[in-house]
Amino acid sequence: MASGEGKDSLKQSDLEFRSGILRGAGSQDGDAG
């Protein structure tokens, strides 16, 4: 149970982290590019 929940949270965090990069860094890259 704990392991499964941990994996799920990691997946969610990863998705949110990537989304943040795409939104934040993506905007910066677009302006710089």
Buried (B, 14 or more C-beta within 10 A) or exposed (E): EEEEEEEEEEEEEEEEEEEEEEEEEEEEEEEEE
